[in-house]
Amino acid sequence: MTDSEIYDWDSKIGEEADEGGFVILPAGEYPFEVTGIERGRYDGNPQKGTKPCPRAIVSIRIHGGDLGSTTIKERINLNKRSAWKIKEFFVSIGLIDAAAKEFVPNWSGSVGCHGICMLKKYQFDGRDGDIVDANDVKKFLPPATGATSTESTPAAPAFSFPAGA
């Protein structure tokens, strides 16, 4: 079951009930796995000069070793302004070469791929007025030399993928 699956009234609830809460990781480099892709829509923002466009909502599972794991939904707008981020993501998971001048993103082919990202930690005002900690991807990093899209590991890994990841 993925994080976004919905129960019906008679659903069996398993081990996921013991996984509650959010893990907030310190800023740094972490291995990740792409666990899902959703198609969405960005409404645009006239104040920023951006128009409505399609949006990829990429679910990535960040592996923090002994600190735990967390899932982040990275929103990537499909427009010229975000072309660098689209390329950075696909280079990170090894589906395109960094030297590629043109490419067609294989969004569905990215599910199950691994990469390395630079994670940032930030705070925002929560609904109840409390200050809340959260994580976000600052940058997708290119794979280590010789790494593949299903086995990316950093040259000097701070963390390793858990067995079966």
C-alpha positions in Angstrom: 0.0 0.0 0.0 1.4 3.4 -0.8 1.0 6.5 1.4 -1.8 7.9 -0.7 -4.0 4.8 -0.8 -7.4 5.1 0.8 -9.1 2.6 3.0 -12.7 1.6 2.7 -14.9 0.9 5.7 -13.9 -2.8 5.8 -10.2 -2.5 4.9 -7.6 -4.6 6.8 -5.1 -2.3 8.5 -1.6 -3.8 8.8 1.9 -2.9 9.8 1.5 0.6 8.4 -0.4 1.5 11.5 2.9 1.3 13.5 4.7 3.6 11.0 2.9 6.8 12.1 4.3 10.2 12.3 6.9 12.1 10.2 10.6 11.7 10.2 12.4 15.1 9.8 16.0 14.6 8.6 18.8 17.0 9.0 20.0 18.9 5.9 22.5 16.8 3.9 22.9 14.3 1.1 20.7 11.2 1.1 19.9 8.3 -1.2 16.3 8.1 -2.4 14.0 5.9 -4.4 11.2 7.1 -6.7 8.0 5.5 -5.4 5.4 7.2 -7.5 4.5 9.7 -10.1 1.2 11.6 -10.2 0.0 14.0 -12.9 -1.2 17.3 -11.6 -1.8 20.9 -12.6 -0.1 24.1 -11.6 -2.5 27.0 -11.6 0.2 29.6 -12.4 1.0 32.7 -10.5 0.6 36.1 -12.3 2.8 37.8 -9.6 5.7 35.5 -10.5 4.9 35.6 -14.3 4.1 31.9 -14.5 1.3 30.5 -16.5 -0.8 27.4 -15.7 0.9 24.2 -16.8 1.1 20.4 -16.2 2.9 19.4 -13.0 4.6 16.1 -12.1 4.2 15.2 -8.4 7.1 12.9 -7.7 7.0 10.8 -4.5 10.5 10.0 -3.3 11.4 7.9 -0.3 14.5 9.4 1.4 16.6 6.8 3.3 18.2 8.4 6.4 19.9 5.2 7.7 19.5 5.0 11.5 17.7 8.3 11.5 14.7 6.7 9.7 13.1 7.3 6.3 10.6 9.8 5.0 8.6 10.4 1.9 8.6 13.7 0.1 6.3 14.8 -2.7 8.4 16.9 -5.0 6.4 19.1 -7.4 8.0 19.7 -10.8 6.2 22.1 -13.1 6.4 21.2 -16.8 7.5 24.5 -18.2 10.6 26.1 -19.7 11.4 27.8 -16.3 11.7 24.4 -14.6 13.5 22.6 -17.5 16.7 22.6 -15.4 14.9 20.8 -12.5 13.4 18.2 -14.9 16.9 17.5 -16.3 18.5 17.4 -12.8 16.0 14.8 -11.7 16.4 12.5 -14.7 20.2 12.8 -14.6 20.2 12.0 -10.9 18.3 8.7 -11.4 20.4 7.8 -14.4 17.7 7.9 -17.1 19.5 10.5 -19.1 23.1 11.6 -19.5 24.1 15.0 -18.2 25.5 15.9 -21.6 22.1 15.4 -23.3 21.0 18.5 -25.2 17.4 17.2 -25.7 15.4 14.4 -24.1 11.8 13.2 -23.6 11.2 12.6 -19.9 10.2 9.0 -19.2 8.1 9.8 -16.1 6.6 6.3 -15.7 10.0 4.7 -16.1 11.4 6.7 -13.2 9.4 4.7 -10.6 11.7 2.3 -8.8 14.9 4.3 -9.8 17.4 5.4 -7.2 19.4 8.6 -6.9 21.0 11.0 -4.4 19.6 14.3 -3.4 20.6 17.3 -1.3 17.9 17.7 1.4 17.1 20.9 3.2 15.2 21.4 6.4 12.9 24.4 6.8 10.2 25.7 9.1 6.7 27.1 8.4 3.7 28.2 10.4 1.3 25.3 11.0 -2.4 25.4 10.9 -2.6 25.7 14.7 -0.1 28.5 14.8 2.8 26.3 15.8 6.1 26.4 13.9 6.5 23.1 12.0 9.8 21.5 10.7 9.8 19.9 7.3 12.1 18.6 4.6 12.3 19.5 0.9 14.7 18.6 -1.9 17.2 21.3 -2.5 18.9 19.6 -5.4 19.0 16.3 -7.2 22.7 15.2 -7.5 24.3 13.4 -10.5 25.0 9.7 -9.9 28.5 8.5 -8.9 30.6 7.3 -11.8 29.5 3.9 -12.9 26.3 4.0 -10.9 23.1 2.8 -12.5 19.5 4.1 -12.1 18.6 1.2 -9.8 21.8 1.3 -7.7 23.0 4.9 -7.2 25.2 5.4 -4.2 27.4 8.3 -3.3 31.2 8.1 -3.6 31.5 8.4 0.1 28.0 7.4 1.4 26.8 8.8 4.6 23.9 6.3 4.5 23.2 3.1 2.6 19.9 1.8 1.1 18.1 -0.5 3.5 17.9 -4.1 2.4 15.1 -4.5 -0.2 14.9 -0.8 -1.1 
